[in-house]
Amino acid sequence: MRLGELPAEQRILLPARAGTIAASLAGALALAFLPWKPVAPVPDFVALVLAFWCVREPRRVGLGIAWALGVVVDVGNGVLLGQHALAYSLLAFGASALSRRILWFPLLGQALHVALLLLIAQAVAVAVRLAAGAEFTGWTIVAAPLLGAALWPVLSVLLLAPQRRAPETEPPQ
Amino acid sequence: MEHSPPPFFRRGPAPVVRLAFFVSLSLALAVLDARFRYADGLRGALALFVYPLQLAATVPVELAARVAEHFADQARLREENAALRARLLEASRAASQAESERAELAELRRLAGAAERLAVEATLAEILHHGRDPFARKVVIGRGARHGLKPGSPVVNEAGAVGQVTRVYAFASEVTLLTDKDQAIPVQVVRNGLRAVAFGGGASGMLELRFMAANAEIQAGDRLVTSGLDGVYPPGLPVATVVRVERDASYTFARILCEPAAPVDAGRYVLVLGGGARLAPGLEEIAGEEPERRATKKKSRRREPDAAR
């Protein structure tokens, strides 16, 4: 069987470049800082991309990067400092710990796992905020992590594209 | 003998240890920020780093808006032009009238020996983005300490009061809108001069007059303007219109809901008023405090949990 005929998830990928990881995280930050309308449930792109790299490259993207990103998001959005940092740290821990298991599943199963992780991260952020004296804003906030998980298959295809090698054609004998 | 893995396999502390470290770091940061405001220096430094990202994020949106504007059809533009010209005429008429009235008022004030009110200086600022925080009503504007902004300055747009600058970074500032749960503004009913304090309604996007007696002389449709008693907002800015008054005999206070006069979702520009706002004549002696001190006191009071409710 030739390499080019294998289904997508069984092909051997090139190692991820540090540049790709950094660029995707910066892109997610820029998306998070877009002037969104405050009413629409906007998925947390930074959490999603972070979870992706924690699952794919748990030895290179981990808690330190997650925490630093969280603080940057906190500052950029002008929210309580440490709220996203805590949520992203837990998210990175969960994603790294489950990375072997998650990669075993097809994309849809992966998305379900990620939905749970994103929900937990969101719940932690909300809990920190409620403890600091904010009032609960209603259950629409659950929509954002679910939307984020729905984007997981698209994101996987997009971010893995630079790692795919061109299908090798064997020279005719 | 101590056994340690060769450096090739070394992976640093265990994941759980690392998690505990970062979790405690985050919680410490949250407590410092929420209770003591010690983290403002760190926030300012990081904001400098985040600012280019925020600018970069607004560029495509602006570009799209510009392209759409470019292709707007001629007829609509002409119509808009005519409407604007009519409004300009109207405004210039009102302005000339206001001019004469202001002169007359200054004359009267001088006669009465009252202090002349200073003209307020203003900075035009563009709204960069609405914070992605569902718990607070805040926007980030593209003017900061470099442009002379100070925390506590009132922010207005063409329709009336919008909010107050609460955090100032080097190139950007954060404006807390009137509808934020922690924001309050002293107001006055135009019809009869009744004074009250309007509080933000949070997620509902409305304002609320709290602690008004159930028999207070107020009705739906009343317009509210700033009273200027706080020395922050200049008096006479439109704030809100009363939409509903619920009087229940079993409560001491009436429940009064108002709709803000200046919706920020519509416009992209706001005016930040400079330090020219002053207390109403006669109140300076009573207050007898520096404006900065008053501002910090107000802030610390805002930070406390709502014990009054």
Interface residues (C-beta under 8 A of the other chain):
Chain A: A26 L29 A30 L31 A32 F33 L34 P35 W36 K37 P38 V42 R59 G62 L63 G64 A66 W67 G70 V71 V72 V75 G76 N77 G78 V79 L80 L81 G82 Q83 A85 L86 S89 L90 F93 S96 A97 V128 R129 A132 G133 A134 E135 T137 G138 I141
Chain B: R11 P15 R18 L19 F21 F22 V23 L25 S26 L27 A28 L29 A30 V31 L32 D33 A34 A39 L42 R43 L46 A47 F49 V50 L53 Q54 A56 A57 T58 V61 I127 L128 H129 H130 G131 R132 D133 P134 F135 A136 R137 K138 V140 R167 E174 K181 G202 A203 D265 P305 D306
